[in-house]
Amino acid sequence: MTDSMRRAIDETTRRRLVQVQYNDANGITPQSIIKPIDSSLVAIAEADYVTIPLESEEETAQMTPEQRSQYIVDLEERMREAAKKFEFEQAAQFRDKIKSLKIREMAEPGVTATQLIE
């Protein structure tokens, strides 16, 4: 251990001893602080849920159900490829688009409850 490291450790030990003596003399019991989650951290966590459209909604609205199903399969493959390349933002965009398309399919007239469960 170097001399400067030894001096730093000794100083930390000295300060800790002074703090303990002060706490004992004044009846202080050290406690951990409890702070609310910083709102900037919440914003970072929620940023993953921002949806950025990949294609216009009109293009997918004009697709037949079969075309839309094939398009979803293609998007899922593109999402996996993006994740393999560590392009997580793009993979998240594909994921959000897939989710949007599946929700729209469920909301279309003629979809039965059994189809929604599947």
Secondary structure as UniProt FT lines:
FT   HELIX           3..25
FT   TURN            26..27
FT   HELIX           39..46
FT   HELIX           47..49
FT   HELIX           57..61
FT   HELIX           65..84
FT   TURN            85..86
FT   HELIX           88..107
FT   TURN            109..110
FT   HELIX           113..117
//
